[in-house]
Amino acid sequence: MVARPPSPVGALIPRFFAGRHVLITGATGFMGKVFDVIRQTNPAQLDKLRVIPGDVSEPGLGLPQSALQILKEVIGVLCRTHFAFQF
């Protein structure tokens, strides 16, 4: 098998996120599983995480106005990771 050359885009990803605060929604599902892996393999990284319980179906994420204002001032990147499943 021939090795693929490194992607120039891959090198840009860490630079994009460096120094930014990221809000991830939908963390109880897929991201919860990622959180478990981080907790088991690199627990020192947990210092960078803060859990903020909220509800994306509620106005203002269901957060108190004071918490919502802090998020508006601090968050630089929003990642929506929740999914809708119908069986």
Backbone as CSV, one residue per row, in Angstrom:
resi,resn,N_x,N_y,N_z,CA_x,CA_y,CA_z,C_x,C_y,C_z
1,MET,0.841,-1.177,0.000,0.000,0.000,0.000,0.893,1.250,0.000
2,VAL,0.532,2.218,-0.778,1.280,3.466,-0.875,0.796,4.427,0.209
3,ALA,1.738,5.019,0.918,1.380,5.977,1.973,0.886,7.276,1.355
4,ARG,-0.177,7.808,1.942,-0.695,9.100,1.469,0.146,10.228,2.049
5,PRO,0.390,11.249,1.246,1.111,12.404,1.793,0.241,13.106,2.837
6,PRO,0.866,13.751,3.815,0.075,14.455,4.829,-0.772,15.561,4.203
7,SER,-1.946,15.740,4.746,-2.862,16.755,4.234,-2.481,18.131,4.770
8,PRO,-2.365,19.138,3.902,-2.070,20.481,4.398,-3.216,21.038,5.238
9,VAL,-4.433,20.568,4.988,-5.585,21.030,5.764,-5.483,20.523,7.195
10,GLY,-5.010,19.286,7.370,-4.868,18.715,8.705,-3.992,19.560,9.610
11,ALA,-2.983,20.184,9.055,-2.105,21.037,9.854,-2.797,22.330,10.268
12,LEU,-3.809,22.750,9.525,-4.505,23.997,9.835,-5.519,23.845,10.964
13,ILE,-6.013,22.641,11.184,-7.058,22.434,12.185,-6.603,22.837,13.583
14,PRO,-5.456,22.364,14.075,-5.036,22.802,15.415,-4.860,24.317,15.512
15,ARG,-4.375,24.935,14.458,-4.214,26.395,14.478,-5.554,27.102,14.543
16,PHE,-6.549,26.574,13.851,-7.876,27.183,13.865,-8.461,27.182,15.273
17,PHE,-8.326,26.080,15.987,-8.922,25.959,17.313,-8.057,26.532,18.432
18,ALA,-6.794,26.795,18.180,-5.887,27.274,19.231,-6.404,28.559,19.866
19,GLY,-6.524,28.542,21.186,-6.932,29.726,21.926,-8.412,30.049,21.855
20,ARG,-9.200,29.219,21.209,-10.639,29.479,21.085,-11.430,28.616,22.058
21,HIS,-12.543,29.147,22.486,-13.480,28.392,23.306,-14.541,27.810,22.378
22,VAL,-14.821,26.518,22.547,-15.741,25.801,21.673,-16.945,25.338,22.489
23,LEU,-18.139,25.611,21.986,-19.363,25.103,22.589,-19.841,23.941,21.734
24,ILE,-19.987,22.762,22.363,-20.429,21.568,21.661,-21.800,21.191,22.191
25,THR,-22.785,21.134,21.312,-24.129,20.719,21.719,-24.333,19.256,21.352
26,GLY,-25.279,18.616,22.012,-25.552,17.211,21.740,-24.551,16.277,22.379
27,ALA,-23.922,16.719,23.443,-22.809,15.978,24.033,-23.212,14.723,24.792
28,THR,-24.490,14.492,25.021,-24.861,13.297,25.774,-24.775,12.032,24.937
29,GLY,-24.783,12.151,23.639,-24.730,10.975,22.769,-23.319,10.691,22.310
30,PHE,-23.037,11.011,21.062,-21.736,10.733,20.467,-20.602,11.380,21.243
31,MET,-20.735,12.652,21.570,-19.649,13.344,22.274,-19.453,12.787,23.678
32,GLY,-20.511,12.256,24.273,-20.361,11.598,25.571,-19.427,10.404,25.471
33,LYS,-19.507,9.679,24.371,-18.607,8.545,24.153,-17.168,9.028,23.961
34,VAL,-16.991,10.123,23.244,-15.656,10.701,23.067,-15.103,11.144,24.418
35,PHE,-15.948,11.769,25.226,-15.553,12.205,26.565,-15.045,11.019,27.378
36,ASP,-15.722,9.878,27.308,-15.289,8.690,28.044,-13.908,8.228,27.596
37,VAL,-13.642,8.261,26.296,-12.327,7.863,25.786,-11.252,8.810,26.307
38,ILE,-11.519,10.111,26.269,-10.547,11.091,26.767,-10.292,10.860,28.250
39,ARG,-11.356,10.619,28.996,-11.226,10.406,30.440,-10.340,9.197,30.730
40,GLN,-10.436,8.163,29.922,-9.658,6.951,30.148,-8.231,7.057,29.639
41,THR,-8.019,7.738,28.523,-6.699,7.748,27.889,-5.855,8.976,28.199
42,ASN,-6.477,10.105,28.484,-5.723,11.337,28.723,-6.481,12.230,29.705
43,PRO,-6.601,11.810,30.966,-7.432,12.542,31.924,-6.990,13.986,32.166
44,ALA,-5.739,14.323,31.900,-5.284,15.709,32.094,-6.037,16.670,31.176
45,GLN,-6.530,16.180,30.043,-7.272,17.028,29.114,-8.632,17.445,29.660
46,LEU,-9.119,16.739,30.678,-10.424,17.067,31.252,-10.437,18.455,31.880
47,ASP,-9.275,18.969,32.249,-9.204,20.324,32.806,-9.679,21.368,31.802
48,LYS,-9.670,21.018,30.531,-10.084,21.954,29.486,-11.586,21.914,29.223
49,LEU,-12.292,20.975,29.842,-13.718,20.785,29.569,-14.588,21.338,30.684
50,ARG,-15.697,21.915,30.310,-16.722,22.364,31.257,-18.063,21.873,30.734
51,VAL,-18.811,21.229,31.592,-20.140,20.760,31.216,-21.149,21.829,31.599
52,ILE,-21.963,22.229,30.630,-23.003,23.230,30.860,-24.329,22.598,30.446
53,PRO,-25.108,22.122,31.416,-26.397,21.520,31.055,-27.323,22.566,30.437
54,GLY,-27.913,22.231,29.332,-28.837,23.137,28.656,-29.781,22.347,27.777
55,ASP,-30.644,23.057,27.078,-31.635,22.420,26.210,-31.756,23.246,24.935
56,VAL,-31.276,22.688,23.815,-31.283,23.434,22.559,-32.690,23.713,22.050
57,SER,-33.690,23.035,22.592,-35.065,23.294,22.160,-35.695,24.463,22.914
58,GLU,-34.999,24.972,23.916,-35.501,26.094,24.717,-34.869,27.405,24.247
59,PRO,-35.580,28.516,24.391,-34.964,29.818,24.092,-33.738,30.030,24.983
60,GLY,-32.686,30.550,24.391,-31.465,30.806,25.155,-30.846,29.549,25.720
61,LEU,-31.085,28.424,25.046,-30.571,27.115,25.471,-31.088,26.687,26.839
62,GLY,-32.109,27.369,27.339,-32.647,27.050,28.655,-31.723,27.470,29.784
63,LEU,-30.795,28.373,29.484,-29.815,28.825,30.477,-30.254,30.133,31.113
64,PRO,-29.783,30.393,32.336,-30.027,31.715,32.920,-29.388,32.795,32.045
65,GLN,-29.949,33.974,32.037,-29.450,35.071,31.207,-27.975,35.354,31.472
66,SER,-27.551,35.269,32.730,-26.145,35.549,33.063,-25.213,34.538,32.400
67,ALA,-25.583,33.253,32.416,-24.756,32.225,31.779,-24.755,32.390,30.266
68,LEU,-25.899,32.714,29.707,-26.000,32.914,28.265,-25.132,34.086,27.814
69,GLN,-25.110,35.139,28.584,-24.286,36.301,28.245,-22.803,35.945,28.247
70,ILE,-22.369,35.161,29.229,-20.965,34.731,29.276,-20.631,33.909,28.035
71,LEU,-21.519,32.996,27.651,-21.277,32.193,26.449,-21.169,33.073,25.210
72,LYS,-22.037,34.054,25.092,-22.001,34.953,23.935,-20.680,35.704,23.848
73,GLU,-20.112,36.042,24.989,-18.863,36.805,25.010,-17.637,35.928,24.789
74,VAL,-17.708,34.665,25.176,-16.520,33.816,25.216,-16.419,32.836,24.044
75,ILE,-17.531,32.266,23.613,-17.496,31.188,22.622,-17.081,31.714,21.249
76,GLY,-16.087,31.048,20.661,-15.620,31.420,19.332,-16.037,30.439,18.252
77,VAL,-16.384,29.207,18.657,-16.761,28.170,17.700,-17.934,27.387,18.284
78,LEU,-18.946,27.126,17.461,-20.098,26.327,17.877,-20.145,25.063,17.031
79,CYS,-20.167,23.905,17.680,-20.282,22.619,16.995,-21.572,21.953,17.438
80,ARG,-22.475,21.745,16.500,-23.745,21.070,16.798,-23.581,19.596,16.460
81,THR,-23.638,18.738,17.468,-23.400,17.317,17.243,-24.613,16.451,17.534
82,HIS,-25.750,17.047,17.803,-26.921,16.220,18.091,-27.549,15.726,16.784
83,PHE,-28.148,14.570,16.882,-28.737,13.934,15.712,-30.181,13.564,16.016
84,ALA,-30.994,13.501,15.003,-32.373,13.035,15.150,-32.467,11.638,14.544
85,PHE,-32.954,10.711,15.327,-33.119,9.340,14.854,-34.581,8.964,14.889
86,GLN,-35.027,8.272,13.855,-36.370,7.702,13.846,-36.240,6.246,13.450
87,PHE,-36.820,5.379,14.248,-36.752,3.946,13.963,-38.119,3.430,13.622
